[in-house]
Amino acid sequence: MEQHVQQRGILVKPAWKVMRFAPVFELFILSLDLALIFQSFLAFLVATAIFLTVYPLKELRILFFAMGWGIVGCWIGFMFDSTAGMIILSILFFFTSFGVHIFGLEDLLDAEK
C-alpha cells in the first residue's frame, strides 16, 4: 500500500522510494570508472548493461559496494588515529551500506514486476 502526501500541489515521496537510487548511482559511478579505465564510451554502455541485467552480478555488487564503504569507514577512523574508530566506523558503514543495497535491490525487483 503506497501512501503519498499531497501538500499545496507538491507530491512528497516516502523516504524509502528515494533509497532505491543509491545502488543505481553507485552502479553509474562504477561503469563510469570502467569507461575511464578503458577510455571508451562503449565500455560504459556494456558495463551498465551487464551490471543491470545479470542477477548474480547484482548480489556480488552488493557485497563489493558494502566492503568498499567499510573500507571508507576504516579510512576515516585511520585519519583520526583511532583503532576503535576504525573498527566501529567500518562495521557501521558496512552494515548500513549492505542494508541500503539489499533494500534498494528488493525495491527495484518489485518495481520490475
C-alpha positions in Angstrom: 0.0 0.0 0.0 1.6 3.3 -1.1 0.9 6.5 0.7 1.6 9.9 -0.8 1.2 13.2 0.9 -0.3 16.0 -1.2 0.5 19.5 0.1 -0.1 22.6 -2.0 0.3 20.8 -5.3 3.6 19.2 -4.3 3.9 15.4 -4.3 6.1 14.2 -1.4 7.6 10.8 -1.9 8.2 8.5 1.0 11.8 8.2 2.2 12.1 4.5 1.1 11.4 5.5 -2.5 14.5 7.7 -2.5 16.8 5.0 -1.1 16.3 2.8 -4.2 18.5 5.1 -6.2 21.7 4.6 -4.1 22.7 1.3 -5.8 21.9 2.7 -9.2 24.0 5.8 -8.6 26.9 3.6 -7.4 26.5 1.4 -10.5 26.7 4.5 -12.7 29.9 5.6 -10.9 31.4 2.0 -11.3 30.5 2.0 -15.0 32.0 5.4 -15.5 35.2 4.3 -13.8 35.4 1.3 -16.2 34.8 3.6 -19.2 37.6 5.9 -18.0 40.0 3.0 -17.5 39.3 1.6 -21.0 38.8 5.1 -22.5 35.8 4.0 -24.3 32.1 5.1 -24.2 31.2 1.6 -25.4 32.8 0.1 -22.3 30.4 2.4 -20.2 27.4 1.1 -22.1 28.4 -2.6 -21.9 29.3 -2.4 -18.2 26.0 -0.7 -17.4 24.0 -3.3 -19.4 25.8 -6.2 -17.7 25.5 -4.8 -14.2 21.8 -4.0 -14.6 20.7 -7.3 -16.2 22.8 -10.1 -14.8 21.3 -11.1 -11.4 24.3 -12.9 -9.8 26.4 -9.8 -10.5 23.8 -7.8 -8.6 24.4 -9.8 -5.5 28.2 -9.7 -5.9 27.9 -5.9 -6.5 26.1 -5.5 -3.2 28.9 -7.3 -1.3 31.5 -5.3 -3.3 30.0 -1.9 -2.6 29.4 -2.8 1.1 33.0 -3.8 1.5 34.0 -0.5 -0.2 32.0 1.5 2.2 33.5 -0.5 5.1 37.0 0.5 3.8 35.9 4.1 3.6 34.8 3.9 7.3 38.2 2.3 8.2 40.0 5.1 6.3 38.0 7.8 8.2 38.9 6.1 11.6 42.5 6.0 10.4 42.5 9.7 9.8 41.7 10.3 13.4 44.4 7.8 14.6 41.8 5.7 16.4 41.8 1.9 16.2 38.4 1.7 17.9 37.1 4.3 15.4 38.4 2.3 12.5 36.6 -0.8 13.7 33.3 0.9 14.7 33.1 3.0 11.5 34.0 0.2 9.2 31.4 -2.1 10.7 28.8 0.7 10.8 29.4 1.7 7.2 29.5 -1.9 6.0 26.1 -2.9 7.6 24.4 0.4 6.7 25.5 0.1 3.1 24.6 -3.6 2.9 21.1 -2.8 4.2 20.6 0.1 1.9 21.7 -2.0 -1.1 19.6 -5.1 -0.2 16.6 -2.8 0.3 17.2 -1.0 -2.9 17.6 -4.2 -4.9 14.4 -5.6 -3.5 12.6 -2.4 -4.3 14.0 -2.4 -7.8 12.9 -6.0 -8.3 9.4 -5.2 -7.0 9.2 -2.3 -9.4 10.1 -4.5 -12.4 7.0 -6.8 -11.8 
